[in-house]
């Protein structure tokens, strides 16, 4: 607004960075499709609006990227594969359309795990390659919204949009040391994204700060006539988000569940709980029942739905899929209708348990991921990586939110001895994202330093 900088100048810097970051060794591979002309068109329009003092929203002129799972004109809707999106897209997903209407500058589409089938971000495909963790380039970003988290952590843009069916926004945000919000199921429209799993996937922003996530959330969260699941939602609000303390809030912790993580992660997360208590919140011990059943049932639901949707692809493009995708879809084909029905009965039970728990507490606290980002091995870059025990472990604190549809927010709270980010998660009852943002702001104060990643670009310089 002061005129010291224009969106056009920032856009030029970003284009220079996009050219540079994939020439580096190893290449960052955060943004996999971009177009100089498109970026400059949006930036120049925004620059003119600032000049004439008629900006469209807080996001006007702000660089953003969207996960390749969304349709974004004029890019290819490849969803991390080599066989989808053979023609450029002619129609925007709802979130892409909303971003344009808000005046944001879409700098391109971001890398992702093939078809969202894993949590590392490893993608050996020729169009994608494996994105690198900006904190340690020989470590994974996490997935499946891998490029989105890498782009934000490396400074390419302060906002990225991802999807989360089993932690796919929150795991990469945690591994890359940025903020990730999974909205309540149905809160943000997923119209125009590939409908891989219709009952577990929520859309949400990955951002540099909780305040940025709140701004993006407030712009994206509303009913979309093209997306039936969110039509009956209550109005999204940010009221009381900036309250000076946390007095009156009851924070639920199931300590047995909470402690199922690495010692380094646990020690930092326990201190974060104490910090929230020091601001006036009370910690209430709760019991999250049947968590092992939840984990199995979530896997049955998400994989059965993906297997159903990808049936034609599995038959026609099997040879073009990565080995990991084939393995996961082959596993999914072993589930029966009976398994799927039983899993959904478990969902009803778990939602009933949660409804009861949320009569006594405002939110549930857990570590975000039980460990820090794993190493990338040379062979992974060629053949991909399939480690089901790591996948299960990385999703441990994530699945409850996907399975029951409650919202979750992850906030970086510090670093391991090796310098990798460690994050904390807050979950709340359906449609109560604002309490997550309120607590998230206080968690940011707990993080006494924010280390600069080893791959970082200052696009404002």
TORKOL-4160 file (C-alpha; in steps of 0.2 Angstrom, whole numbers, padded with zeros to 4 digits, m for minus):
461
<pt num="1" X="0000" Y="0000" Z="0000"/>
<pt num="2" X="0014" Y="0012" Z="0003"/>
<pt num="3" X="0020" Y="0010" Z="m0015"/>
<pt num="4" X="0038" Y="0004" Z="m0010"/>
<pt num="5" X="0035" Y="m0012" Z="m0019"/>
<pt num="6" X="0023" Y="m0017" Z="m0032"/>
<pt num="7" X="0016" Y="m0035" Z="m0036"/>
<pt num="8" X="0024" Y="m0034" Z="m0053"/>
<pt num="9" X="0041" Y="m0032" Z="m0045"/>
<pt num="10" X="0038" Y="m0046" Z="m0033"/>
<pt num="11" X="0032" Y="m0057" Z="m0048"/>
<pt num="12" X="0048" Y="m0053" Z="m0057"/>
<pt num="13" X="0058" Y="m0059" Z="m0042"/>
<pt num="14" X="0048" Y="m0075" Z="m0041"/>
<pt num="15" X="0050" Y="m0079" Z="m0060"/>
<pt num="16" X="0069" Y="m0077" Z="m0057"/>
<pt num="17" X="0068" Y="m0088" Z="m0042"/>
<pt num="18" X="0057" Y="m0101" Z="m0051"/>
<pt num="19" X="0071" Y="m0102" Z="m0065"/>
<pt num="20" X="0085" Y="m0103" Z="m0052"/>
<pt num="21" X="0078" Y="m0116" Z="m0039"/>
<pt num="22" X="0077" Y="m0130" Z="m0052"/>
<pt num="23" X="0094" Y="m0127" Z="m0058"/>
<pt num="24" X="0101" Y="m0129" Z="m0041"/>
<pt num="25" X="0109" Y="m0146" Z="m0035"/>
<pt num="26" X="0098" Y="m0154" Z="m0030"/>
<pt num="27" X="0083" Y="m0145" Z="m0038"/>
<pt num="28" X="0069" Y="m0140" Z="m0026"/>
<pt num="29" X="0055" Y="m0146" Z="m0037"/>
<pt num="30" X="0042" Y="m0137" Z="m0027"/>
<pt num="31" X="0032" Y="m0129" Z="m0042"/>
<pt num="32" X="0031" Y="m0141" Z="m0056"/>
<pt num="33" X="0021" Y="m0130" Z="m0069"/>
<pt num="34" X="0022" Y="m0111" Z="m0071"/>
<pt num="35" X="0020" Y="m0098" Z="m0084"/>
<pt num="36" X="0029" Y="m0082" Z="m0085"/>
<pt num="37" X="0016" Y="m0073" Z="m0095"/>
<pt num="38" X="0002" Y="m0079" Z="m0083"/>
<pt num="39" X="0011" Y="m0073" Z="m0068"/>
<pt num="40" X="0015" Y="m0056" Z="m0075"/>
<pt num="41" X="m0003" Y="m0053" Z="m0081"/>
<pt num="42" X="m0010" Y="m0056" Z="m0064"/>
<pt num="43" X="0004" Y="m0045" Z="m0056"/>
<pt num="44" X="0001" Y="m0031" Z="m0068"/>
<pt num="45" X="m0018" Y="m0031" Z="m0065"/>
<pt num="46" X="m0014" Y="m0031" Z="m0046"/>
<pt num="47" X="m0001" Y="m0017" Z="m0047"/>
<pt num="48" X="m0014" Y="m0006" Z="m0056"/>
<pt num="49" X="m0027" Y="m0009" Z="m0043"/>
<pt num="50" X="m0015" Y="m0004" Z="m0029"/>
<pt num="51" X="m0011" Y="0012" Z="m0039"/>
<pt num="52" X="m0029" Y="0016" Z="m0040"/>
<pt num="53" X="m0033" Y="0011" Z="m0022"/>
<pt num="54" X="m0046" Y="m0002" Z="m0027"/>
<pt num="55" X="m0039" Y="m0018" Z="m0021"/>
<pt num="56" X="m0050" Y="m0034" Z="m0020"/>
<pt num="57" X="m0045" Y="m0042" Z="m0004"/>
<pt num="58" X="m0031" Y="m0045" Z="0009"/>
<pt num="59" X="m0024" Y="m0057" Z="m0004"/>
<pt num="60" X="m0023" Y="m0045" Z="m0018"/>
<pt num="61" X="m0005" Y="m0046" Z="m0026"/>
<pt num="62" X="0000" Y="m0060" Z="m0014"/>
<pt num="63" X="0009" Y="m0075" Z="m0023"/>
<pt num="64" X="0000" Y="m0092" Z="m0020"/>
<pt num="65" X="0002" Y="m0109" Z="m0028"/>
<pt num="66" X="m0011" Y="m0123" Z="m0029"/>
<pt num="67" X="m0007" Y="m0142" Z="m0027"/>
<pt num="68" X="m0008" Y="m0151" Z="m0044"/>
<pt num="69" X="m0023" Y="m0160" Z="m0038"/>
<pt num="70" X="m0033" Y="m0144" Z="m0042"/>
<pt num="71" X="m0038" Y="m0139" Z="m0059"/>
<pt num="72" X="m0030" Y="m0122" Z="m0063"/>
<pt num="73" X="m0031" Y="m0114" Z="m0080"/>
<pt num="74" X="m0020" Y="m0116" Z="m0091"/>
<pt num="75" X="m0010" Y="m0129" Z="m0083"/>
<pt num="76" X="m0011" Y="m0148" Z="m0084"/>
<pt num="77" X="m0021" Y="m0157" Z="m0071"/>
<pt num="78" X="m0009" Y="m0171" Z="m0069"/>
<pt num="79" X="m0012" Y="m0175" Z="m0050"/>
<pt num="80" X="0006" Y="m0181" Z="m0049"/>
<pt num="81" X="0005" Y="m0194" Z="m0063"/>
<pt num="82" X="0012" Y="m0195" Z="m0080"/>
<pt num="83" X="m0004" Y="m0200" Z="m0089"/>
<pt num="84" X="m0018" Y="m0188" Z="m0082"/>
<pt num="85" X="m0020" Y="m0170" Z="m0089"/>
<pt num="86" X="m0014" Y="m0173" Z="m0107"/>
<pt num="87" X="m0022" Y="m0156" Z="m0112"/>
<pt num="88" X="m0021" Y="m0139" Z="m0103"/>
<pt num="89" X="m0035" Y="m0136" Z="m0091"/>
<pt num="90" X="m0049" Y="m0124" Z="m0097"/>
<pt num="91" X="m0059" Y="m0123" Z="m0081"/>
<pt num="92" X="m0053" Y="m0118" Z="m0063"/>
<pt num="93" X="m0057" Y="m0127" Z="m0047"/>
<pt num="94" X="m0067" Y="m0117" Z="m0035"/>
<pt num="95" X="m0052" Y="m0113" Z="m0024"/>
<pt num="96" X="m0042" Y="m0107" Z="m0039"/>
<pt num="97" X="m0057" Y="m0096" Z="m0045"/>
<pt num="98" X="m0059" Y="m0089" Z="m0027"/>
<pt num="99" X="m0040" Y="m0085" Z="m0027"/>
<pt num="100" X="m0041" Y="m0076" Z="m0044"/>
<pt num="101" X="m0057" Y="m0066" Z="m0038"/>
<pt num="102" X="m0047" Y="m0061" Z="m0022"/>
<pt num="103" X="m0033" Y="m0054" Z="m0033"/>
<pt num="104" X="m0020" Y="m0066" Z="m0028"/>
<pt num="105" X="m0006" Y="m0070" Z="m0041"/>
<pt num="106" X="m0006" Y="m0089" Z="m0045"/>
<pt num="107" X="0013" Y="m0093" Z="m0047"/>
<pt num="108" X="0009" Y="m0111" Z="m0053"/>
<pt num="109" X="0004" Y="m0128" Z="m0048"/>
<pt num="110" X="0014" Y="m0137" Z="m0034"/>
<pt num="111" X="0022" Y="m0154" Z="m0034"/>
<pt num="112" X="0013" Y="m0169" Z="m0025"/>
<pt num="113" X="0014" Y="m0187" Z="m0021"/>
<pt num="114" X="0007" Y="m0197" Z="m0036"/>
<pt num="115" X="m0012" Y="m0198" Z="m0034"/>
<pt num="116" X="m0009" Y="m0193" Z="m0016"/>
<pt num="117" X="m0005" Y="m0211" Z="m0011"/>
<pt num="118" X="0009" Y="m0208" Z="0001"/>
<pt num="119" X="0015" Y="m0197" Z="0015"/>
<pt num="120" X="0034" Y="m0194" Z="0010"/>
<pt num="121" X="0031" Y="m0183" Z="m0006"/>
<pt num="122" X="0043" Y="m0195" Z="m0016"/>
<pt num="123" X="0038" Y="m0195" Z="m0034"/>
<pt num="124" X="0050" Y="m0202" Z="m0047"/>
<pt num="125" X="0039" Y="m0197" Z="m0062"/>
<pt num="126" X="0048" Y="m0187" Z="m0076"/>
<pt num="127" X="0036" Y="m0172" Z="m0074"/>
<pt num="128" X="0038" Y="m0171" Z="m0056"/>
<pt num="129" X="0053" Y="m0178" Z="m0047"/>
<pt num="130" X="0055" Y="m0178" Z="m0028"/>
<pt num="131" X="0054" Y="m0161" Z="m0020"/>
<pt num="132" X="0067" Y="m0157" Z="m0007"/>
<pt num="133" X="0064" Y="m0151" Z="0011"/>
<pt num="134" X="0071" Y="m0133" Z="0012"/>
<pt num="135" X="0078" Y="m0136" Z="0030"/>
<pt num="136" X="0088" Y="m0152" Z="0024"/>
<pt num="137" X="0088" Y="m0155" Z="0005"/>
<pt num="138" X="0092" Y="m0173" Z="0008"/>
<pt num="139" X="0076" Y="m0176" Z="0018"/>
<pt num="140" X="0058" Y="m0178" Z="0012"/>
<pt num="141" X="0045" Y="m0164" Z="0012"/>
<pt num="142" X="0031" Y="m0175" Z="0018"/>
<pt num="143" X="0016" Y="m0178" Z="0007"/>
<pt num="144" X="0005" Y="m0178" Z="m0002"/>
<pt num="145" X="0004" Y="m0159" Z="m0003"/>
<pt num="146" X="0023" Y="m0160" Z="m0004"/>
<pt num="147" X="0027" Y="m0145" Z="m0016"/>
<pt num="148" X="0015" Y="m0134" Z="m0007"/>
<pt num="149" X="0024" Y="m0135" Z="0009"/>
<pt num="150" X="0041" Y="m0134" Z="0001"/>
<pt num="151" X="0036" Y="m0118" Z="m0009"/>
<pt num="152" X="0030" Y="m0109" Z="0007"/>
<pt num="153" X="0045" Y="m0115" Z="0017"/>
<pt num="154" X="0057" Y="m0109" Z="0004"/>
<pt num="155" X="0049" Y="m0092" Z="0003"/>
<pt num="156" X="0042" Y="m0094" Z="m0015"/>
<pt num="157" X="0025" Y="m0089" Z="m0009"/>
<pt num="158" X="0017" Y="m0086" Z="0008"/>
<pt num="159" X="0001" Y="m0096" Z="0004"/>
<pt num="160" X="m0001" Y="m0113" Z="m0004"/>
<pt num="161" X="m0017" Y="m0123" Z="m0006"/>
<pt num="162" X="m0017" Y="m0142" Z="m0002"/>
<pt num="163" X="m0029" Y="m0157" Z="0001"/>
<pt num="164" X="m0029" Y="m0168" Z="0016"/>
<pt num="165" X="m0036" Y="m0185" Z="0016"/>
<pt num="166" X="m0024" Y="m0193" Z="0028"/>
<pt num="167" X="m0013" Y="m0179" Z="0034"/>
<pt num="168" X="m0008" Y="m0173" Z="0017"/>
<pt num="169" X="m0009" Y="m0154" Z="0022"/>
<pt num="170" X="m0003" Y="m0156" Z="0040"/>
<pt num="171" X="0011" Y="m0169" Z="0037"/>
<pt num="172" X="0021" Y="m0159" Z="0024"/>
<pt num="173" X="0018" Y="m0142" Z="0034"/>
<pt num="174" X="0025" Y="m0151" Z="0049"/>
<pt num="175" X="0040" Y="m0158" Z="0041"/>
<pt num="176" X="0044" Y="m0141" Z="0032"/>
<pt num="177" X="0041" Y="m0130" Z="0047"/>
<pt num="178" X="0026" Y="m0120" Z="0041"/>
<pt num="179" X="0008" Y="m0119" Z="0047"/>
<pt num="180" X="m0005" Y="m0131" Z="0040"/>
<pt num="181" X="m0024" Y="m0130" Z="0042"/>
<pt num="182" X="m0036" Y="m0144" Z="0038"/>
<pt num="183" X="m0054" Y="m0137" Z="0038"/>
<pt num="184" X="m0069" Y="m0146" Z="0044"/>
<pt num="185" X="m0075" Y="m0159" Z="0031"/>
<pt num="186" X="m0085" Y="m0149" Z="0018"/>
<pt num="187" X="m0079" Y="m0132" Z="0025"/>
<pt num="188" X="m0069" Y="m0127" Z="0009"/>
<pt num="189" X="m0075" Y="m0133" Z="m0008"/>
<pt num="190" X="m0065" Y="m0147" Z="m0016"/>
<pt num="191" X="m0075" Y="m0145" Z="m0032"/>
<pt num="192" X="m0062" Y="m0146" Z="m0047"/>
<pt num="193" X="m0050" Y="m0157" Z="m0037"/>
<pt num="194" X="m0048" Y="m0175" Z="m0042"/>
<pt num="195" X="m0061" Y="m0184" Z="m0031"/>
<pt num="196" X="m0049" Y="m0197" Z="m0025"/>
<pt num="197" X="m0058" Y="m0200" Z="m0008"/>
<pt num="198" X="m0075" Y="m0192" Z="m0006"/>
<pt num="199" X="m0077" Y="m0195" Z="0013"/>
<pt num="200" X="m0060" Y="m0191" Z="0020"/>
<pt num="201" X="m0053" Y="m0176" Z="0010"/>
<pt num="202" X="m0053" Y="m0158" Z="0017"/>
<pt num="203" X="m0045" Y="m0143" Z="0008"/>
<pt num="204" X="m0034" Y="m0131" Z="0018"/>
<pt num="205" X="m0020" Y="m0118" Z="0017"/>
<pt num="206" X="m0002" Y="m0120" Z="0020"/>
<pt num="207" X="0005" Y="m0104" Z="0026"/>
<pt num="208" X="0020" Y="m0095" Z="0034"/>
<pt num="209" X="0010" Y="m0090" Z="0049"/>
<pt num="210" X="m0006" Y="m0093" Z="0058"/>
<pt num="211" X="m0013" Y="m0075" Z="0054"/>
<pt num="212" X="m0010" Y="m0079" Z="0035"/>
<pt num="213" X="m0019" Y="m0095" Z="0037"/>
<pt num="214" X="m0034" Y="m0086" Z="0045"/>
<pt num="215" X="m0035" Y="m0074" Z="0031"/>
<pt num="216" X="m0035" Y="m0087" Z="0018"/>
<pt num="217" X="m0047" Y="m0098" Z="0028"/>
<pt num="218" X="m0059" Y="m0083" Z="0029"/>
<pt num="219" X="m0059" Y="m0080" Z="0010"/>
<pt num="220" X="m0061" Y="m0099" Z="0005"/>
<pt num="221" X="m0073" Y="m0105" Z="0019"/>
<pt num="222" X="m0090" Y="m0104" Z="0012"/>
<pt num="223" X="m0104" Y="m0115" Z="0004"/>
<pt num="224" X="m0101" Y="m0119" Z="m0014"/>
<pt num="225" X="m0117" Y="m0124" Z="m0024"/>
<pt num="226" X="m0105" Y="m0136" Z="m0034"/>
<pt num="227" X="m0099" Y="m0145" Z="m0019"/>
<pt num="228" X="m0114" Y="m0153" Z="m0009"/>
<pt num="229" X="m0105" Y="m0158" Z="0007"/>
<pt num="230" X="m0102" Y="m0140" Z="0013"/>
<pt num="231" X="m0119" Y="m0133" Z="0009"/>
<pt num="232" X="m0126" Y="m0133" Z="0027"/>
<pt num="233" X="m0111" Y="m0126" Z="0036"/>
<pt num="234" X="m0112" Y="m0112" Z="0049"/>
<pt num="235" X="m0104" Y="m0095" Z="0044"/>
<pt num="236" X="m0085" Y="m0095" Z="0046"/>
<pt num="237" X="m0080" Y="m0082" Z="0059"/>
<pt num="238" X="m0063" Y="m0076" Z="0066"/>
<pt num="239" X="m0071" Y="m0067" Z="0081"/>
<pt num="240" X="m0061" Y="m0068" Z="0097"/>
<pt num="241" X="m0046" Y="m0076" Z="0088"/>
<pt num="242" X="m0034" Y="m0062" Z="0094"/>
<pt num="243" X="m0040" Y="m0063" Z="0113"/>
<pt num="244" X="m0025" Y="m0059" Z="0124"/>
<pt num="245" X="m0025" Y="m0075" Z="0133"/>
<pt num="246" X="m0033" Y="m0092" Z="0133"/>
<pt num="247" X="m0043" Y="m0090" Z="0149"/>
<pt num="248" X="m0059" Y="m0101" Z="0150"/>
<pt num="249" X="m0052" Y="m0114" Z="0136"/>
<pt num="250" X="m0052" Y="m0132" Z="0141"/>
<pt num="251" X="m0038" Y="m0142" Z="0131"/>
<pt num="252" X="m0041" Y="m0161" Z="0131"/>
<pt num="253" X="m0025" Y="m0172" Z="0131"/>
<pt num="254" X="m0025" Y="m0191" Z="0130"/>
<pt num="255" X="m0008" Y="m0193" Z="0137"/>
<pt num="256" X="m0006" Y="m0212" Z="0132"/>
<pt num="257" X="m0010" Y="m0207" Z="0114"/>
<pt num="258" X="0000" Y="m0190" Z="0115"/>
<pt num="259" X="0016" Y="m0199" Z="0121"/>
<pt num="260" X="0017" Y="m0211" Z="0106"/>
<pt num="261" X="0031" Y="m0201" Z="0097"/>
<pt num="262" X="0050" Y="m0199" Z="0097"/>
<pt num="263" X="0058" Y="m0192" Z="0113"/>
<pt num="264" X="0063" Y="m0176" Z="0105"/>
<pt num="265" X="0046" Y="m0173" Z="0098"/>
<pt num="266" X="0038" Y="m0177" Z="0115"/>
<pt num="267" X="0049" Y="m0166" Z="0126"/>
<pt num="268" X="0045" Y="m0151" Z="0115"/>
<pt num="269" X="0026" Y="m0154" Z="0114"/>
<pt num="270" X="0025" Y="m0156" Z="0132"/>
<pt num="271" X="0033" Y="m0139" Z="0135"/>
<pt num="272" X="0020" Y="m0132" Z="0122"/>
<pt num="273" X="0006" Y="m0139" Z="0133"/>
<pt num="274" X="0013" Y="m0130" Z="0148"/>
<pt num="275" X="0015" Y="m0114" Z="0138"/>
<pt num="276" X="m0004" Y="m0115" Z="0134"/>
<pt num="277" X="m0008" Y="m0118" Z="0152"/>
<pt num="278" X="0002" Y="m0103" Z="0157"/>
<pt num="279" X="m0009" Y="m0092" Z="0147"/>
<pt num="280" X="m0024" Y="m0097" Z="0157"/>
<pt num="281" X="m0031" Y="m0113" Z="0148"/>
<pt num="282" X="m0034" Y="m0128" Z="0158"/>
<pt num="283" X="m0028" Y="m0145" Z="0153"/>
<pt num="284" X="m0041" Y="m0159" Z="0155"/>
<pt num="285" X="m0036" Y="m0178" Z="0153"/>
<pt num="286" X="m0047" Y="m0186" Z="0140"/>
<pt num="287" X="m0048" Y="m0204" Z="0133"/>
<pt num="288" X="m0049" Y="m0206" Z="0115"/>
<pt num="289" X="m0057" Y="m0223" Z="0113"/>
<pt num="290" X="m0053" Y="m0236" Z="0100"/>
<pt num="291" X="m0039" Y="m0226" Z="0091"/>
<pt num="292" X="m0032" Y="m0242" Z="0083"/>
<pt num="293" X="m0049" Y="m0246" Z="0076"/>
<pt num="294" X="m0050" Y="m0228" Z="0070"/>
<pt num="295" X="m0033" Y="m0230" Z="0061"/>
<pt num="296" X="m0038" Y="m0246" Z="0052"/>
<pt num="297" X="m0055" Y="m0240" Z="0048"/>
<pt num="298" X="m0048" Y="m0224" Z="0040"/>
<pt num="299" X="m0036" Y="m0234" Z="0029"/>
<pt num="300" X="m0050" Y="m0245" Z="0023"/>
<pt num="301" X="m0061" Y="m0230" Z="0019"/>
<pt num="302" X="m0048" Y="m0219" Z="0010"/>
<pt num="303" X="m0041" Y="m0234" Z="0000"/>
<pt num="304" X="m0057" Y="m0241" Z="m0004"/>
<pt num="305" X="m0064" Y="m0225" Z="m0011"/>
<pt num="306" X="m0048" Y="m0221" Z="m0021"/>
<pt num="307" X="m0048" Y="m0239" Z="m0028"/>
<pt num="308" X="m0066" Y="m0237" Z="m0033"/>
<pt num="309" X="m0062" Y="m0220" Z="m0041"/>
<pt num="310" X="m0046" Y="m0226" Z="m0049"/>
<pt num="311" X="m0053" Y="m0242" Z="m0056"/>
<pt num="312" X="m0052" Y="m0237" Z="m0074"/>
<pt num="313" X="m0034" Y="m0230" Z="m0072"/>
<pt num="314" X="m0029" Y="m0246" Z="m0063"/>
<pt num="315" X="m0035" Y="m0256" Z="m0078"/>
<pt num="316" X="m0029" Y="m0244" Z="m0092"/>
<pt num="317" X="m0013" Y="m0235" Z="m0084"/>
<pt num="318" X="m0006" Y="m0248" Z="m0072"/>
<pt num="319" X="0011" Y="m0248" Z="m0081"/>
<pt num="320" X="0012" Y="m0229" Z="m0080"/>
<pt num="321" X="0009" Y="m0229" Z="m0061"/>
<pt num="322" X="0023" Y="m0229" Z="m0049"/>
<pt num="323" X="0027" Y="m0245" Z="m0039"/>
<pt num="324" X="0020" Y="m0238" Z="m0023"/>
<pt num="325" X="0004" Y="m0232" Z="m0031"/>
<pt num="326" X="0002" Y="m0250" Z="m0038"/>
<pt num="327" X="0005" Y="m0258" Z="m0022"/>
<pt num="328" X="m0007" Y="m0247" Z="m0012"/>
<pt num="329" X="m0021" Y="m0249" Z="m0025"/>
<pt num="330" X="m0018" Y="m0268" Z="m0026"/>
<pt num="331" X="m0019" Y="m0269" Z="m0007"/>
<pt num="332" X="m0035" Y="m0259" Z="m0008"/>
<pt num="333" X="m0043" Y="m0271" Z="m0020"/>
<pt num="334" X="m0042" Y="m0284" Z="m0006"/>
<pt num="335" X="m0054" Y="m0275" Z="0005"/>
<pt num="336" X="m0072" Y="m0281" Z="0004"/>
<pt num="337" X="m0089" Y="m0272" Z="0005"/>
<pt num="338" X="m0091" Y="m0279" Z="0022"/>
<pt num="339" X="m0074" Y="m0271" Z="0028"/>
<pt num="340" X="m0080" Y="m0254" Z="0021"/>
<pt num="341" X="m0097" Y="m0255" Z="0030"/>
<pt num="342" X="m0089" Y="m0260" Z="0046"/>
<pt num="343" X="m0077" Y="m0246" Z="0044"/>
<pt num="344" X="m0091" Y="m0233" Z="0042"/>
<pt num="345" X="m0100" Y="m0240" Z="0057"/>
<pt num="346" X="m0084" Y="m0237" Z="0067"/>
<pt num="347" X="m0084" Y="m0219" Z="0060"/>
<pt num="348" X="m0102" Y="m0216" Z="0067"/>
<pt num="349" X="m0095" Y="m0223" Z="0084"/>
<pt num="350" X="m0080" Y="m0212" Z="0084"/>
<pt num="351" X="m0090" Y="m0196" Z="0079"/>
<pt num="352" X="m0102" Y="m0200" Z="0094"/>
<pt num="353" X="m0087" Y="m0202" Z="0106"/>
<pt num="354" X="m0080" Y="m0185" Z="0100"/>
<pt num="355" X="m0097" Y="m0177" Z="0102"/>
<pt num="356" X="m0096" Y="m0182" Z="0120"/>
<pt num="357" X="m0078" Y="m0177" Z="0122"/>
<pt num="358" X="m0082" Y="m0159" Z="0115"/>
<pt num="359" X="m0095" Y="m0156" Z="0128"/>
<pt num="360" X="m0081" Y="m0156" Z="0141"/>
<pt num="361" X="m0066" Y="m0148" Z="0131"/>
<pt num="362" X="m0064" Y="m0135" Z="0117"/>
<pt num="363" X="m0050" Y="m0145" Z="0108"/>
<pt num="364" X="m0039" Y="m0160" Z="0108"/>
<pt num="365" X="m0020" Y="m0158" Z="0108"/>
<pt num="366" X="m0007" Y="m0170" Z="0100"/>
<pt num="367" X="0010" Y="m0169" Z="0093"/>
<pt num="368" X="0008" Y="m0166" Z="0074"/>
<pt num="369" X="0019" Y="m0180" Z="0067"/>
<pt num="370" X="0028" Y="m0193" Z="0079"/>
<pt num="371" X="0045" Y="m0190" Z="0071"/>
<pt num="372" X="0054" Y="m0177" Z="0060"/>
<pt num="373" X="0056" Y="m0178" Z="0041"/>
<pt num="374" X="0065" Y="m0195" Z="0035"/>
<pt num="375" X="0080" Y="m0195" Z="0024"/>
<pt num="376" X="0079" Y="m0197" Z="0005"/>
<pt num="377" X="0089" Y="m0212" Z="m0002"/>
<pt num="378" X="0097" Y="m0211" Z="m0019"/>
<pt num="379" X="0087" Y="m0226" Z="m0025"/>
<pt num="380" X="0071" Y="m0218" Z="m0020"/>
<pt num="381" X="0074" Y="m0205" Z="m0034"/>
<pt num="382" X="0073" Y="m0218" Z="m0047"/>
<pt num="383" X="0061" Y="m0231" Z="m0041"/>
<pt num="384" X="0051" Y="m0222" Z="m0028"/>
<pt num="385" X="0049" Y="m0227" Z="m0010"/>
<pt num="386" X="0036" Y="m0238" Z="m0001"/>
<pt num="387" X="0037" Y="m0240" Z="0018"/>
<pt num="388" X="0020" Y="m0244" Z="0025"/>
<pt num="389" X="0026" Y="m0244" Z="0043"/>
<pt num="390" X="0032" Y="m0225" Z="0040"/>
<pt num="391" X="0016" Y="m0221" Z="0032"/>
<pt num="392" X="0006" Y="m0228" Z="0046"/>
<pt num="393" X="0017" Y="m0219" Z="0059"/>
<pt num="394" X="0017" Y="m0202" Z="0050"/>
<pt num="395" X="m0002" Y="m0203" Z="0050"/>
<pt num="396" X="m0005" Y="m0208" Z="0068"/>
<pt num="397" X="m0011" Y="m0191" Z="0075"/>
<pt num="398" X="m0019" Y="m0186" Z="0058"/>
<pt num="399" X="m0032" Y="m0200" Z="0055"/>
<pt num="400" X="m0044" Y="m0195" Z="0068"/>
<pt num="401" X="m0047" Y="m0178" Z="0059"/>
<pt num="402" X="m0049" Y="m0186" Z="0042"/>
<pt num="403" X="m0060" Y="m0200" Z="0048"/>
<pt num="404" X="m0072" Y="m0190" Z="0058"/>
<pt num="405" X="m0071" Y="m0173" Z="0048"/>
<pt num="406" X="m0065" Y="m0162" Z="0063"/>
<pt num="407" X="m0053" Y="m0148" Z="0059"/>
<pt num="408" X="m0035" Y="m0148" Z="0063"/>
<pt num="409" X="m0021" Y="m0135" Z="0064"/>
<pt num="410" X="m0002" Y="m0139" Z="0064"/>
<pt num="411" X="0010" Y="m0126" Z="0070"/>
<pt num="412" X="0029" Y="m0127" Z="0070"/>
<pt num="413" X="0036" Y="m0126" Z="0088"/>
<pt num="414" X="0054" Y="m0129" Z="0087"/>
<pt num="415" X="0068" Y="m0140" Z="0079"/>
<pt num="416" X="0076" Y="m0157" Z="0082"/>
<pt num="417" X="0095" Y="m0158" Z="0087"/>
<pt num="418" X="0098" Y="m0161" Z="0068"/>
<pt num="419" X="0089" Y="m0145" Z="0064"/>
<pt num="420" X="0073" Y="m0152" Z="0057"/>
<pt num="421" X="0056" Y="m0144" Z="0061"/>
<pt num="422" X="0045" Y="m0151" Z="0075"/>
<pt num="423" X="0026" Y="m0146" Z="0075"/>
<pt num="424" X="0011" Y="m0147" Z="0087"/>
<pt num="425" X="m0007" Y="m0151" Z="0082"/>
<pt num="426" X="m0023" Y="m0144" Z="0089"/>
<pt num="427" X="m0040" Y="m0152" Z="0084"/>
<pt num="428" X="m0058" Y="m0145" Z="0088"/>
<pt num="429" X="m0076" Y="m0149" Z="0085"/>
<pt num="430" X="m0084" Y="m0148" Z="0068"/>
<pt num="431" X="m0084" Y="m0130" Z="0061"/>
<pt num="432" X="m0074" Y="m0122" Z="0076"/>
<pt num="433" X="m0059" Y="m0118" Z="0066"/>
<pt num="434" X="m0058" Y="m0101" Z="0075"/>
<pt num="435" X="m0053" Y="m0109" Z="0092"/>
<pt num="436" X="m0038" Y="m0118" Z="0082"/>
<pt num="437" X="m0032" Y="m0101" Z="0075"/>
<pt num="438" X="m0034" Y="m0093" Z="0093"/>
<pt num="439" X="m0023" Y="m0107" Z="0101"/>
<pt num="440" X="m0011" Y="m0107" Z="0085"/>
<pt num="441" X="m0007" Y="m0089" Z="0088"/>
<pt num="442" X="m0001" Y="m0093" Z="0105"/>
<pt num="443" X="0009" Y="m0108" Z="0100"/>
<pt num="444" X="0019" Y="m0096" Z="0088"/>
<pt num="445" X="0024" Y="m0086" Z="0103"/>
<pt num="446" X="0030" Y="m0102" Z="0111"/>
<pt num="447" X="0043" Y="m0105" Z="0097"/>
<pt num="448" X="0057" Y="m0094" Z="0103"/>
<pt num="449" X="0066" Y="m0093" Z="0086"/>
<pt num="450" X="0062" Y="m0097" Z="0068"/>
<pt num="451" X="0077" Y="m0104" Z="0059"/>
<pt num="452" X="0080" Y="m0099" Z="0041"/>
<pt num="453" X="0079" Y="m0115" Z="0030"/>
<pt num="454" X="0095" Y="m0119" Z="0020"/>
<pt num="455" X="0085" Y="m0116" Z="0004"/>
<pt num="456" X="0077" Y="m0099" Z="0006"/>
<pt num="457" X="0073" Y="m0086" Z="m0007"/>
<pt num="458" X="0068" Y="m0068" Z="m0002"/>
<pt num="459" X="0056" Y="m0063" Z="m0015"/>
<pt num="460" X="0053" Y="m0046" Z="m0008"/>
<pt num="461" X="0072" Y="m0041" Z="m0009"/>
